Amino acid sequence: MEPLADGVYQTLLIDLVLAAVLLALFAYAGRLSRGVRGVAAWGVMYFLYTLGTAMLDVIGPLLAHGGHLRFAVQVVNAGVLLACVALAGLAGAVIGFVQQRPLRASERALLPAAALISLAAWLGWGSRDAQTVALTIVELAAFALMIRHLLALRQPPERLPARLMLACCAGLGLLYGSVLPGWWQGRFGFSDSWVNVDVSLWFMLNFCMLMLASFRAAEGLRRSAMTDPLTGALNRRGIEDALLLARDRRQASPDAAIHFDIDHFKDINDRHGHAIGDEVLRRLAEVVRAQLRADDLFERFGGDEFTILLHGDASRGAAEVARRIHAAVKAQALHGAAAPGEVTISIGVHVEPGASVEALMRGADAALYRAKQQGRDRIVASSGLGSD
């Protein structure tokens, strides 16, 4: 093994320092985007990948040049093993980030599979070139997986950085794949320009990943400002923002409102305590949300009161939606101390196409008031033409 030229050595050393800085940045971004998968993992895996390639391209050749050949071979082998595992981890970080779910068993198997490829080259051939080919194979597979999952990020503002990451992955794949033909012909190595392009593409890849992490962090903060932290339902600000967005997109305005609250909720709090009362509200929201479409607007109006705004086909079937919600809530044991049917709700429904949101909500609130007057645990519906 021959040491690299001074310029290449310095470039790779600076790259390792930058990887340490990026590790800190991704750890910070991971804290800001709490609950977003893949952000901190990317930083850790990129640092390990850079450390592994430094062991292969810098530390190993320097040790060999100093006469420590046997130790140098072990460092190179360990570096390639580390880099292969880290590359699989980078692919897993992208999958976790895009899908926002735990990795499946087949995806978790990427790390041991990458390690096995490196170990096969280590134990089977033992040469630096064989190890580098093994690393290249893992790199190409990892980039292909990243590209496949990054294609799912199609909506702004994530679309642009995701497409830049796609281009970087493709460029790195072409760059690393270009060395394989030379290896089969007994010519293996890379030039100063090769290293500069490599480092530049990785820098762009990391920059775009940081952009995506910042977008997700900002989205999380925006959602927390727009939603009720206990139930996940929209708050007043969230409802107003959703209605403005729908107006900007020229979507249909709501034509129906459903307003409901929990019957004798104060008694539940008095009997079981506020912690149980909060659990009832949280599970109630889950039950209700399961009966709604993705574009229905669900708001915690205050205390134990909730409002649903419907448009299109759903507004014409608002009474049926209310019946499904009423039945689903009554069938559930909404906390450990309550049997099914102990927690009930009263519901007011108002349908009036063309009416303002304020008029819909006033109509639904008046219908809810009548439901309470009639004995609670029931649905009262009205329309702009009069009560049903």
ABEGO torsion letter per residue (X at the ends): XBBBBAAAAAAAAAAAAAAAAAAAAAAAAAAABBGBBGAAAAAAAAAAAAAAAAAAAAAAAAAAAAGBAAAAAAAAAAAAAAAAAAAAAAAAAAAAAAAGBBBBAAAAAAAAAAAAAAAAAAAAAGBAAAAAAAAAAAAAAAAAAAAAAAAABABOAAAAAAAAAAAAAAAAAAAAAAAAAAAAAGBBEBBAAAAAAAAAAAAAAAAAAAAAAAAAAAAAAAAAAABBAAAGBBBAAAAAAAAAAAAAAGBBBBABBBBBBBBGAAAAAAAAEAAAAAAAAAAAAAAAAAABBAABBBBBAEEABBBBBBBEAAAAAAAAAAAAAAAAAAABBABAABBBGABBBBBBBBBBBGBBAAAAAAAAAAAAAAAAAAGEGBBBBBBAAEBX
